[in-house]
Amino acid sequence: MSKTVKRVILDDIWAIGRNESWFSDMAKLGLHLQKIRGGFAHFEKGEPKDIKYRIDVLKHAPTIDQLDFYQDCGWALAAVYKNFYIFSSPEDSGSPELHTDPAEQSYTLGDLDRLLKRNVVIVIFAVLLMAAMILGMYLISEWPVLLMVEGDILQQTLLLTVELYVCFTVIRNYFAVRTLKQALSEGRSINHKEDWKKARLMNGGISALFLLTAVLCIILPIYDMVAWKEVALPEEAVNLQVVRLAEIEDDPRLTRDEYITEDGLDFNNQVVYDWSPLAPVQYEVREHGLMKGEMWEDLSGEYSPSITSKYYRLLIPKMAESLLQDLTQRYVYDPDDVVREAVFKGFDKVYISEKNQMTQVFAIRGREVFYFRYIGWKTAEDILPLLENKKN
């Protein structure tokens, strides 16, 4: 029973001379082409032989009579791939060339040239549309850096890279066929012994990178789903870079104000962990409380302080200030609200916004960016020293 050996076709099928040379060299190793399918060339393992291969581009599949004519001329059909028909013949058979007139052979590439030209237009349009959609999200956003840090910019970039590679391949194939057609029309024959090793090595490296990129496009969304999680915030101390409500109020009368969702999670008191390449460590902490026996100054109800904190540890420290600006733009809604810069020990930059009983603080410490929104009677000056003490 014959053994079949598969080899990845790393070169473009339109590189006719290189592929013919590759098939011939494989035959010298005892691997004889049987078919091409799914990006693989299937070879039957046998005795090493000197065999020449010729690739012919045919608009329509040849009839049985035509194949018999090829056979009578010494050429057997070895494999078919789309409109590419690959014929083989022993080197010492004296078989005449399939095409003796290069100019005439150039006409066989006319339909392929037009097809590839149409593909180039379609692919370029698709890539430009995708690029516009991805870039448009950031260009029209009021807080593009925040969107990058919290969003899927890596997946989007990788997906766009894959599309650019496909576009590059289609354009390269078009010009390769066009160049070949032009050379044939000028009377220059195809080099059936063209070197294929360098092209396969280069294309192999590019294909490996392309495959890695495609795999990452699949893995990253799965990792995102695993990395993102909501967990209950315990009442005891946790190793998080946030200030707890109990630390701020410092009053034994403080109890939790709970809101239990259908899945049993306390929405008012929880930690939401997330991840992105630009901020590998990021989370949001929400905490709500009630002060027994204490009323708001306007007597609207029982005193119920709360704090929502966000923490980002950035991969690129230089992004910190831009992220801080975006957070300020995102969470200070009213254009009439005043955002003042303050100086606090342990922080590189601090912005504070205060309105009624709500205090918002935006701060940078090295590659760390902090944001918290506190509703209660304490001030930023009371809270920031507590945050400064929390260091990794």
C-alpha positions in Angstrom: 0.0 0.0 0.0 1.4 3.3 -1.0 2.1 6.0 1.6 0.9 9.5 1.2 3.0 12.4 2.5 1.6 15.9 3.0 3.5 19.1 2.6 2.2 22.6 3.2 2.1 24.7 0.1 4.0 27.8 1.4 4.3 29.4 -2.0 1.6 31.0 -4.1 0.2 28.7 -6.7 0.6 31.6 -9.2 4.4 31.3 -8.8 4.3 28.8 -11.6 8.0 28.4 -12.2 8.9 28.0 -8.6 6.1 25.4 -8.0 7.1 23.4 -11.0 10.7 23.3 -9.8 9.5 22.3 -6.3 7.4 19.4 -7.5 10.3 18.2 -9.7 12.7 18.3 -6.7 10.2 16.5 -4.5 10.0 13.7 -7.2 13.8 13.4 -7.0 13.3 12.6 -3.3 10.7 9.9 -4.2 7.6 12.1 -3.5 5.3 12.3 -6.5 2.5 14.8 -6.6 -1.0 13.3 -6.4 -3.4 16.1 -5.5 -3.6 19.6 -3.8 -6.2 20.1 -1.2 -6.8 22.4 1.8 -3.4 24.2 1.4 -1.5 20.9 1.3 0.2 19.1 -1.5 -0.3 15.3 -1.3 2.6 13.2 -2.5 2.8 9.5 -3.0 6.0 8.0 -1.6 7.8 5.9 -4.2 11.1 5.6 -6.0 13.1 8.8 -6.7 12.6 9.9 -10.4 13.5 12.8 -12.6 10.1 14.2 -13.5 9.2 17.5 -14.9 6.0 19.3 -14.1 4.1 22.0 -16.0 1.3 24.1 -14.6 -1.3 25.2 -17.1 -4.1 27.7 -16.4 -7.3 26.6 -18.1 -10.6 28.5 -18.1 -12.6 25.3 -18.4 -11.9 21.8 -17.3 -10.3 19.8 -20.1 -12.5 17.1 -21.7 -11.5 13.4 -21.8 -10.4 13.8 -25.4 -8.2 16.7 -24.4 -6.6 14.7 -21.6 -6.0 11.8 -24.0 -4.3 14.2 -26.3 -2.1 15.4 -23.5 -1.3 11.8 -22.6 -0.4 11.0 -26.2 2.0 13.9 -26.0 3.6 12.4 -22.9 1.9 14.6 -20.3 -0.3 13.0 -17.5 -2.6 15.0 -15.3 -1.1 14.9 -11.8 -3.3 17.3 -9.8 -5.8 20.0 -10.1 -6.2 23.2 -8.0 -9.0 25.5 -9.0 -8.1 26.6 -12.6 -4.5 25.3 -12.3 -3.9 22.0 -14.0 -0.6 20.3 -13.2 0.8 17.8 -15.7 3.8 15.6 -15.3 6.2 13.8 -17.6 9.5 11.9 -17.2 12.5 14.1 -17.9 13.9 11.7 -20.5 10.6 11.2 -22.3 11.3 13.9 -24.9 7.7 15.3 -24.4 7.1 18.6 -26.2 6.4 21.6 -24.1 2.7 22.4 -23.5 3.3 25.9 -24.7 5.9 26.7 -27.3 4.8 30.3 -27.8 5.1 32.4 -24.6 3.0 35.2 -26.2 0.2 32.7 -26.8 0.5 31.3 -23.3 0.1 34.8 -21.9 -3.5 34.9 -23.1 -4.3 31.9 -20.8 -3.7 34.2 -17.9 -6.1 36.9 -19.0 -9.1 35.6 -17.1 -7.0 35.0 -14.0 -5.6 38.5 -14.2 -9.1 40.0 -14.4 -10.3 37.9 -11.5 -7.4 38.9 -9.3 -7.9 42.5 -10.2 -11.6 42.3 -9.0 -10.4 40.5 -5.8 -7.9 43.3 -5.1 -10.7 46.0 -5.3 -13.0 44.0 -3.0 -10.4 43.1 -0.4 -9.0 46.7 -0.3 -12.5 48.0 0.2 -13.2 45.5 3.0 -9.9 46.3 4.8 -10.5 50.0 4.5 -14.0 49.6 5.9 -12.8 47.5 8.8 -10.0 50.0 9.6 -12.5 52.8 9.4 -14.8 51.0 11.9 -12.0 50.3 14.3 -10.2 53.6 14.1 -13.6 55.5 14.1 -14.4 54.2 17.5 -11.3 55.9 18.9 -11.4 59.0 16.7 -15.0 60.0 17.6 -14.8 59.0 21.3 -14.4 61.7 23.9 -12.2 59.4 25.9 -10.2 57.3 23.4 -7.4 56.3 25.9 -9.9 55.0 28.4 -11.6 53.0 25.6 -8.2 51.5 24.7 -7.4 50.6 28.3 -10.8 49.0 29.0 -11.6 47.8 25.5 -10.4 45.2 23.0 -7.7 47.1 21.2 -5.4 44.1 21.0 -8.0 41.8 19.5 -9.0 44.6 17.0 -5.4 45.2 16.1 -4.7 41.5 15.5 -7.8 41.1 13.5 -6.9 44.1 11.4 -3.4 42.7 11.0 -4.9 39.4 9.7 -7.0 41.4 7.2 -4.0 43.4 6.1 -2.0 40.2 5.5 -4.8 38.8 3.4 -5.0 42.1 1.5 -1.2 42.1 1.0 -1.4 38.5 -0.3 -4.1 39.3 -2.8 -2.3 42.3 -4.1 1.0 40.4 -4.3 -0.7 37.6 -6.2 -2.2 40.1 -8.6 1.1 41.7 -9.5 2.8 38.4 -9.7 0.3 37.1 -12.3 0.4 40.5 -14.1 4.2 40.5 -14.2 4.2 36.9 -15.5 1.6 37.7 -18.1 3.7 40.7 -19.2 6.9 38.7 -19.5 5.1 36.0 -21.5 3.6 38.6 -23.9 7.2 39.9 -24.5 8.3 36.4 -25.5 10.1 35.4 -22.3 9.4 31.8 -21.3 8.7 30.6 -17.8 11.8 29.5 -15.9 10.8 25.9 -15.0 13.9 25.5 -12.8 13.4 28.6 -10.8 14.7 28.5 -7.2 11.9 27.9 -4.7 13.8 27.5 -1.4 14.1 31.2 -0.5 10.5 31.9 -1.3 9.3 29.0 0.8 11.5 30.0 3.7 10.2 33.6 3.6 6.6 32.6 3.1 6.9 30.0 5.8 8.0 32.6 8.3 5.2 34.9 7.3 2.6 32.1 7.5 3.8 31.1 11.0 3.3 34.7 12.2 -0.1 34.8 10.4 -1.1 31.5 12.1 0.1 32.8 15.5 -1.9 36.0 15.0 -5.0 34.1 14.0 -4.6 31.8 17.1 -4.3 34.9 19.3 -7.5 36.3 17.8 -9.2 33.1 19.0 -7.5 32.8 22.4 -7.8 36.4 23.6 -11.6 36.7 23.7 -11.6 33.4 25.7 -9.0 34.7 28.1 -11.0 38.0 28.5 -14.1 36.0 29.5 -12.0 34.1 32.1 -10.2 37.2 33.4 -13.4 39.2 33.8 -15.3 38.3 36.9 -17.6 39.7 39.6 -17.0 38.6 43.2 -18.5 39.7 46.5 -16.6 42.3 48.4 -15.8 40.8 51.8 -16.2 43.0 54.9 -12.7 42.3 56.1 -9.6 43.9 54.6 -8.6 42.9 51.1 -5.4 43.3 49.2 -6.7 46.0 46.8 -5.5 49.5 46.1 -8.7 51.1 47.2 -9.9 52.9 50.4 -12.7 51.0 52.2 -15.8 52.8 53.3 -15.2 51.7 56.9 -11.8 53.3 56.9 -13.3 56.6 55.7 -16.3 56.8 58.0 -14.5 55.2 61.0 -17.7 54.7 62.9 -18.9 51.4 64.4 -22.5 52.2 63.5 -21.8 51.8 59.8 -23.5 48.7 58.3 -23.8 47.5 54.7 -26.5 48.7 52.4 -27.1 45.5 50.3 -28.9 45.0 47.0 -29.0 41.3 46.2 -29.5 40.5 42.5 -31.3 37.4 41.1 -28.0 35.5 40.9 -27.4 36.1 44.6 -24.7 38.7 44.2 -24.7 41.9 46.3 -24.6 44.5 43.5 -23.8 47.4 46.0 -20.8 45.7 47.5 -18.6 43.8 44.9 -15.4 43.7 43.0 -15.3 43.6 39.2 -12.0 42.3 37.9 -11.0 43.0 34.3 -7.9 42.8 32.1 -6.5 44.3 29.0 -3.0 44.4 27.4 -2.6 48.1 28.2 -3.7 47.6 31.8 -3.1 44.0 32.9 -4.4 44.8 36.4 -7.6 46.7 36.6 -10.7 46.4 38.8 -13.7 48.3 40.1 -14.8 48.2 43.7 -18.3 49.3 44.8 -19.3 49.7 48.4 -22.5 51.1 50.0 -23.3 51.7 53.7 -25.9 52.9 56.2 -25.2 54.8 59.3 -27.8 53.8 62.0 -29.3 56.8 63.8 -27.7 59.4 61.4 -29.6 61.4 58.9 -28.6 63.4 55.9 -28.5 67.2 56.6 -31.6 67.7 54.4 -33.4 65.0 56.4 -34.0 63.1 53.1 -33.2 59.8 54.7 -30.8 57.8 56.7 -27.1 58.7 56.1 -25.9 56.3 53.4 -22.3 56.9 52.3 -20.9 55.1 49.3 -17.7 54.8 47.3 -16.9 53.5 43.9 -13.2 53.0 43.1 -11.4 52.2 39.9 -7.8 51.1 39.7 -5.5 50.6 36.7 -1.9 49.4 36.6 -0.7 50.4 33.2 1.8 48.5 31.0 3.0 51.9 29.6 3.5 54.5 32.4 3.4 57.4 29.9 -0.2 56.7 29.2 -1.2 57.5 32.8 -1.7 61.3 32.3 -3.8 60.7 29.2 -5.9 58.1 31.0 -6.4 60.5 33.9 -7.7 63.2 31.5 -10.1 60.8 29.9 -11.4 59.6 33.3 -12.0 63.2 34.3 -13.8 63.8 31.0 -15.8 60.6 31.4 -17.0 61.1 35.0 -17.3 64.8 35.5 -20.5 65.2 33.5 -21.5 68.8 34.2 -19.4 71.3 32.3 -20.0 73.8 35.1 -18.4 71.5 37.7 -15.0 72.7 38.8 -12.0 70.3 38.6 -9.1 71.5 40.6 -5.5 70.2 40.7 -4.2 69.5 44.2 -0.8 68.3 45.6 -0.7 65.3 47.9 2.2 63.4 49.2 2.8 60.1 47.4 1.0 61.1 44.2 2.4 62.5 41.0 -0.8 64.3 40.0 -4.2 64.7 41.6 -7.5 66.3 40.4 -10.5 66.8 42.6 -14.1 67.6 41.8 -16.6 68.4 44.6 -20.3 69.0 44.3 -22.7 68.9 47.2 -22.0 65.6 49.0 -20.1 64.0 46.1 -16.3 64.0 45.9 -14.5 62.6 42.9 -10.7 62.1 42.9 -8.4 61.3 40.0 -4.8 60.5 40.8 -1.6 59.1 39.4 1.2 57.2 41.2 3.8 56.0 38.8 2.1 53.5 36.4 -0.9 53.4 38.7 -4.1 55.4 38.0 -6.8 55.8 40.7 -10.3 57.1 40.5 -13.0 57.1 43.2 -16.4 58.7 43.6 -17.4 59.1 47.2 -20.8 60.3 48.4 -20.8 61.3 52.0 -19.6 63.9 54.5 -15.8 63.3 54.3 -13.5 65.3 52.0 -10.7 64.4 49.6 -8.3 65.6 52.2 -9.6 62.9 54.5 -9.5 60.1 52.0 -6.3 60.6 50.0 -3.9 60.0 52.9 -5.7 56.6 53.5 -5.1 55.8 49.8 -1.5 56.9 49.9 -0.8 54.3 52.6 -1.9 51.5 50.3 1.1 50.6 48.2 2.1 47.4 46.5 
